[in-house]
Amino acid sequence: MKTATKIGVGILVGAALGLALARQGVLEKLGASAKAPSTADAPAPAAGAPAVPAVARDTSNVVPASPQQHSPFALLAESAAPGVVNVHTSKTVTSAPFEFPFPDLFRQFFGGPFGQGPGPGQQSPEPRKFTVPSLGTGFVISEDGYIVTNNHVVADVDEIRVTFSDGREAKAKVVGQDPKTDLALIRVEGMTGLHALPLGDSDAILPGDWVIAIGNPFGLDHTVTAGIVSAKGRDIGQGPYDDYIQTDAAINPGNSGGPLLNLAGEVIGINSAINPQANTIGFAVPINLAKQILPQLKEKGSVTRGWLGVAIQPITPELAESFGLEKSEGALVAQVTPGSPADEAGVQRGDVIVRFGDEKIGKMHELPAIVSATPVGKQVQIEVIRDGKHKTFDVKIGKLEEEPTQVASEQGERKGSSAFGMRIEELTPALRKQLGIEDKEGVVVAEVAPGGPADNAGIRSGDVIVEVDRKPIHNLSELTKALDASGKRALLLVRRDGGAIYVTVDRSS
């Protein structure tokens, strides 16, 4: 035991000596010295101050601090902060008088002050009015006060106040709004020389690129969060122009309208939406989309969009098989508006649009954004696949006058007879009137079997089947024959809510 103890002590002493020597070598490489600093390094005592006796200090274990280093995120946030603003809004809301149980006995003598109605000879209480505040973010895009934010931040508000990073405040007014992309342009007047943030190229970013978000979450002004681009081209069901950047940089209520910046300090997105079930899934409007819209908002206050006149839907693998397509690419035309540019050019229901001008259409959601950005009156050549063959058409783009029904619903799809899990009836004149259908073709789905093929395909009661496997259907007899000849899967064209959509329905096994 004693021998072991001596050996253990020797090992500890040797290890300590080795560490000290090694450390001395590191200090020498760093240009540091283990010696105590000279008196020249110490500050001189102030005049008249009592002499302070020197205290010996052991500095052999002290490593001089290296110059302070900041991360690229910190430097980026510092340079961008003057161009990010907090947007405070308020609006007046009117509500009914507060209701509270009030016994009839008391109301007989005192009336109904709690919203239970007036007493004898008393007037009804007036509706209450109160101001509701809200918070958001924005960023400066010009030295003369133009600021970008989300439309939902400033929609229907009575007052907008902007607070800058240096504490200055100013009132702002709305210059232009575009609810379809949730973008708005506001301006503070009487201020010049503001710090405008540079706008980058959102098409150039890749999933995995670092980004930072600056905003006003829950009123915590100029909060900086960092993350990466998680994905591009996200469709989150907000509208036909969805093309969001997804990021895991923390975004919370109050971040809306704030910038998403790349490491060069350029704005590549406008933070707009979050997934409430997760704190690492946020969405930003690509800055390249905003670049197309902001000039119109500044000039006219609104956006004029191009119009093709088709309702479209995505190409699923099942639809690709039914239409004989090699790939699930393009936008399937489910309906052509009579008299529209597409109709006049010769585009038909069932065509698959694969190119618009010089742009290839890989995914359905790409087409509405490209069409909307096309100037009204411009002649554009489009390419479609029809019956397995490529065709081209020259289309003169029209003007979109109202909210488009550009995207066919993906939730209603499919129909058939009992072999496909549904019951069909003739479309009588009474039913046509009830359903608001002017066409004299088709049959109506009266009932869908729960859990059956039609139900799984999304068919609903009240849907009208107008085609089976690209052949028109005028009555129940034609539907039955067409479904019997369809094999294991039938391609249906269904009318619903004024629109049309193609659906594939599998036969019951």
ZAZA-603482 format. One record per residue (C-alpha): residue in one letter; x, y, z. Coordinates in steps of 0.25 Angstrom, whole numbers, padded with zeros to 4 digits, always signed. Layout:
<nodes>
AXYZ;...
</nodes>
This chain:
<nodes>
M+0000+0000+0000;K+0011+0010+0004;T+0019+0007-0009;A+0006+0009-0017;T+0004+0022-0010;K+0018+0027-0013;I+0016+0023-0028;G+0002+0030-0028;V+0008+0043-0022;G+0020+0043-0032;I+0010+0041-0044;L+0002+0053-0039;V+0014+0062-0037;G+0020+0058-0051;A+0006+0061-0057;A+0005+0075-0051;L+0019+0078-0055;G+0016+0074-0069;L+0004+0082-0070;A+0012+0094-0065;L+0023+0093-0075;A+0013+0090-0086;R+0005+0103-0082;Q+0017+0111-0082;G+0020+0107-0096;V+0006+0111-0100;L+0008+0125-0094;E+0021+0127-0101;K+0014+0124-0114;L+0004+0134-0111;G+0014+0144-0108;A+0010+0144-0093;S+0019+0144-0081;A+0017+0137-0068;K+0025+0149-0061;A+0017+0160-0054;P+0015+0172-0062;S+0025+0184-0060;T+0021+0196-0052;A+0020+0204-0065;D+0008+0196-0068;A+0001+0200-0056;P-0007+0214-0056;A+0000+0225-0048;P-0006+0229-0035;A-0014+0242-0036;A-0008+0255-0030;G-0009+0256-0015;A-0014+0241-0014;P-0008+0233-0003;A+0002+0223-0007;V-0003+0209-0008;P+0006+0198-0004;A+0009+0188-0015;V+0003+0175-0014;A+0010+0163-0019;R+0001+0155-0028;D+0003+0141-0034;T+0001+0143-0049;S+0007+0130-0054;N-0007+0124-0056;V-0013+0136-0063;V-0015+0136-0078;P-0016+0150-0085;A-0030+0152-0091;S-0029+0152-0106;P-0036+0164-0113;Q-0051+0163-0112;Q-0058+0156-0124;H-0072+0157-0129;S-0079+0147-0137;P-0084+0151-0151;F-0098+0150-0146;A-0095+0161-0136;L-0088+0170-0146;L-0100+0168-0156;A-0110+0171-0146;E-0103+0184-0142;S-0102+0189-0156;A-0117+0185-0160;A-0123+0190-0147;P-0125+0205-0151;G-0133+0200-0163;V-0143+0192-0155;V-0155+0198-0149;N-0166+0194-0139;V-0180+0197-0144;H-0190+0200-0134;T-0205+0201-0139;S-0218+0203-0132;K-0232+0202-0136;T-0246+0205-0130;V-0255+0194-0127;T-0270+0195-0124;S-0276+0184-0115;A-0290+0181-0109;P-0292+0185-0094;F-0286+0175-0085;E-0296+0164-0081;F-0297+0160-0066;P-0308+0152-0059;F-0317+0162-0053;P-0329+0158-0044;D-0343+0163-0049;L-0346+0168-0035;F-0334+0177-0036;R-0336+0181-0050;Q-0350+0185-0047;F-0345+0196-0038;F-0331+0199-0044;G-0332+0196-0058;G-0322+0187-0066;P-0308+0194-0065;F-0302+0180-0068;G-0308+0179-0082;Q-0321+0172-0077;G-0330+0183-0083;P-0334+0196-0078;G-0343+0199-0066;P-0356+0207-0067;G-0354+0220-0074;Q-0339+0217-0076;Q-0331+0217-0089;S-0324+0205-0094;P-0309+0206-0091;E-0300+0210-0102;P-0290+0200-0109;R-0276+0201-0103;K-0264+0206-0111;F-0250+0203-0108;T-0236+0204-0115;V-0229+0191-0118;P-0214+0192-0120;S-0206+0183-0128;L-0191+0181-0131;G-0183+0177-0143;T-0170+0180-0150;G-0165+0187-0163;F-0152+0191-0170;V-0148+0203-0177;I-0146+0202-0193;S-0143+0217-0196;E-0136+0229-0189;D-0149+0237-0191;G-0158+0228-0182;Y-0164+0217-0189;I-0165+0204-0181;V-0169+0190-0184;T-0178+0182-0174;N-0189+0171-0175;N-0203+0175-0180;H-0209+0168-0168;V-0201+0178-0158;V-0207+0190-0164;A-0221+0186-0170;D-0233+0193-0165;V-0225+0201-0154;D-0228+0215-0149;E-0214+0219-0146;I-0200+0215-0149;R-0187+0219-0141;V-0173+0215-0144;T-0162+0214-0134;F-0147+0214-0139;S-0136+0207-0132;D-0131+0220-0127;G-0144+0223-0120;R-0150+0233-0130;E-0165+0231-0133;A-0173+0236-0144;K-0187+0234-0150;A-0188+0227-0163;K-0199+0225-0173;V-0202+0214-0183;V-0197+0216-0197;G-0202+0203-0203;Q-0207+0189-0199;D-0208+0175-0206;P-0215+0165-0197;K-0213+0154-0207;T-0198+0154-0204;D-0200+0160-0190;L-0190+0172-0193;A-0192+0186-0190;L-0184+0199-0192;I-0185+0210-0182;R-0178+0224-0181;V-0173+0233-0170;E-0173+0247-0174;G-0164+0258-0171;M-0152+0249-0168;T-0140+0248-0178;G-0127+0241-0178;L-0133+0228-0172;H-0124+0215-0172;A-0130+0207-0184;L-0127+0192-0184;P-0122+0186-0197;L-0131+0176-0204;G-0124+0163-0208;D-0128+0152-0217;S-0137+0141-0211;D-0135+0132-0223;A-0121+0131-0220;I-0122+0125-0206;L-0122+0110-0203;P-0127+0102-0192;G-0116+0102-0181;D-0112+0116-0183;W-0111+0124-0170;V-0121+0135-0168;I-0125+0145-0157;A-0138+0151-0153;I-0140+0164-0146;G-0154+0168-0141;N-0163+0172-0129;P-0168+0159-0124;F-0178+0161-0112;G-0173+0175-0111;L-0159+0172-0109;D-0153+0182-0119;H-0141+0178-0128;T-0140+0164-0124;V-0130+0156-0132;T-0131+0142-0136;A-0123+0133-0145;G-0125+0120-0152;I-0125+0114-0166;V-0133+0114-0179;S-0141+0101-0177;A-0148+0100-0190;K-0152+0109-0202;G-0165+0109-0210;R-0174+0106-0199;D-0189+0106-0201;I-0196+0108-0188;G-0210+0110-0193;Q-0211+0125-0192;G-0214+0127-0206;P-0211+0125-0221;Y-0197+0132-0220;D-0191+0124-0208;D-0176+0123-0210;Y-0171+0124-0196;I-0157+0123-0191;Q-0157+0114-0178;T-0148+0116-0167;D-0144+0111-0153;A-0140+0125-0148;A-0150+0128-0137;I-0162+0136-0142;N-0173+0140-0132;P-0185+0149-0132;G-0180+0163-0134;N-0169+0158-0144;S-0179+0160-0155;G-0174+0169-0166;G-0159+0169-0161;P-0147+0165-0170;L-0141+0152-0172;L-0126+0155-0175;N-0115+0147-0182;L-0101+0148-0176;A-0098+0160-0186;G-0108+0168-0179;E-0118+0167-0190;V-0133+0165-0188;I-0137+0152-0195;G-0151+0151-0189;I-0162+0157-0181;N-0166+0149-0169;S-0181+0147-0170;A-0186+0134-0163;I-0183+0123-0153;N-0187+0109-0150;P-0194+0111-0137;Q-0191+0096-0133;A-0176+0098-0134;N-0166+0109-0131;T-0156+0106-0142;I-0165+0107-0154;G-0167+0121-0159;F-0170+0126-0173;A-0165+0138-0181;V-0170+0145-0194;P-0158+0144-0204;I-0153+0158-0206;N-0153+0155-0221;L-0168+0155-0221;A-0168+0168-0213;K-0159+0174-0223;Q-0170+0172-0234;I-0181+0178-0225;L-0175+0189-0218;P-0174+0199-0230;Q-0189+0197-0232;L-0192+0199-0218;K-0184+0212-0218;E-0190+0217-0231;K-0204+0213-0230;G-0207+0207-0216;S-0211+0194-0222;V-0206+0183-0231;T-0211+0180-0245;R-0209+0165-0249;G-0209+0158-0262;W-0221+0148-0264;L-0221+0135-0272;G-0235+0130-0269;V-0232+0115-0264;A-0235+0108-0252;I-0223+0098-0249;Q-0219+0087-0240;P-0206+0079-0237;I-0202+0067-0244;T-0202+0055-0235;P-0196+0042-0239;E-0210+0036-0241;L-0214+0047-0250;A-0201+0046-0257;E-0203+0031-0260;S-0218+0034-0264;F-0213+0045-0274;G-0202+0037-0279;L-0191+0047-0274;E-0177+0043-0272;K-0175+0052-0260;S-0184+0059-0250;E-0180+0072-0255;G-0188+0084-0259;A-0202+0090-0256;L-0214+0082-0260;V-0225+0091-0266;A-0238+0087-0259;Q-0247+0098-0264;V-0246+0109-0275;T-0254+0122-0273;P-0262+0125-0285;G-0257+0137-0293;S-0244+0137-0285;P-0230+0139-0291;A-0228+0124-0290;D-0241+0121-0296;E-0239+0130-0308;A-0225+0124-0310;G-0230+0110-0311;V-0226+0104-0297;Q-0236+0093-0293;R-0240+0086-0280;G-0230+0074-0278;D-0218+0081-0284;V-0206+0081-0275;I-0198+0094-0276;V-0183+0092-0275;R-0177+0105-0280;F-0182+0119-0280;G-0173+0129-0288;D-0159+0125-0285;E-0162+0119-0271;K-0164+0104-0269;I-0175+0100-0260;G-0171+0089-0251;K-0181+0091-0240;M-0195+0096-0241;H-0193+0108-0231;E-0182+0114-0240;L-0192+0117-0251;P-0201+0127-0244;A-0189+0135-0239;I-0183+0136-0253;V-0197+0140-0260;S-0200+0150-0249;A-0186+0157-0252;T-0188+0158-0267;P-0193+0171-0272;V-0207+0172-0277;G-0208+0172-0292;K-0195+0164-0294;Q-0194+0153-0304;V-0189+0140-0298;Q-0187+0127-0304;I-0191+0115-0295;E-0188+0100-0297;V-0197+0089-0292;I-0198+0074-0293;R-0211+0069-0299;D-0214+0054-0301;G-0199+0052-0300;K-0195+0062-0311;H-0188+0076-0308;K-0196+0088-0314;T-0193+0103-0313;F-0203+0115-0313;D-0201+0130-0313;V-0209+0136-0302;K-0212+0151-0300;I-0212+0153-0285;G-0224+0160-0279;K-0226+0167-0266;L-0230+0160-0253;E-0242+0168-0248;E-0246+0161-0236;E-0242+0150-0226;P-0238+0138-0235;T-0243+0124-0234;Q-0230+0120-0240;V-0227+0108-0232;A-0236+0096-0232;S-0239+0091-0218;E-0231+0079-0215;Q-0240+0074-0204;G-0252+0071-0213;E-0248+0060-0223;R-0255+0047-0229;K-0268+0040-0231;G-0275+0028-0237;S-0286+0017-0236;S-0287+0006-0225;A-0275-0001-0230;F-0267+0012-0226;G-0275+0015-0213;M-0285+0025-0217;R-0300+0026-0221;I-0303+0034-0233;E-0316+0041-0238;E-0321+0048-0251;L-0318+0063-0251;T-0333+0068-0252;P-0337+0082-0255;A-0341+0084-0240;L-0327+0079-0236;R-0320+0088-0246;K-0327+0100-0240;Q-0324+0096-0226;L-0310+0094-0229;G-0308+0106-0238;I-0304+0098-0250;E-0307+0104-0264;D-0300+0093-0272;K-0309+0082-0277;E-0299+0071-0275;G-0295+0062-0264;V-0301+0054-0252;V-0301+0057-0238;V-0295+0049-0226;A-0306+0047-0216;E-0298+0039-0206;V-0284+0035-0203;A-0281+0022-0195;P-0272+0026-0183;G-0258+0020-0184;G-0261+0015-0198;P-0253+0019-0211;A-0261+0031-0214;D-0260+0036-0200;N-0245+0034-0199;A-0244+0041-0212;G-0251+0053-0207;I-0264+0052-0214;R-0276+0059-0207;S-0291+0059-0208;G-0296+0069-0218;D-0284+0068-0227;V-0287+0067-0242;I-0280+0057-0250;V-0278+0063-0265;E-0268+0054-0270;V-0262+0039-0268;D-0249+0036-0275;R-0250+0049-0283;K-0263+0045-0289;P-0275+0054-0286;I-0287+0049-0277;H-0301+0054-0280;N-0309+0044-0272;L-0308+0032-0262;S-0308+0022-0273;E-0296+0028-0279;L-0289+0028-0266;T-0291+0014-0263;K-0286+0009-0276;A-0274+0018-0275;L-0270+0013-0261;D-0272-0001-0265;A-0262+0001-0276;S-0252+0009-0267;G-0245-0003-0261;K-0239-0002-0247;R-0238+0013-0247;A-0247+0024-0253;L-0243+0038-0257;L-0255+0047-0253;L-0257+0062-0256;V-0266+0068-0245;R-0273+0081-0244;R-0274+0087-0230;D-0276+0101-0224;G-0276+0107-0238;G-0262+0101-0242;A-0257+0088-0247;I-0246+0078-0243;Y-0241+0065-0248;V-0241+0053-0239;T-0237+0039-0240;V-0245+0028-0232;D-0241+0014-0230;R-0251+0003-0232;S-0255-0005-0219;S-0246-0018-0218;
</nodes>
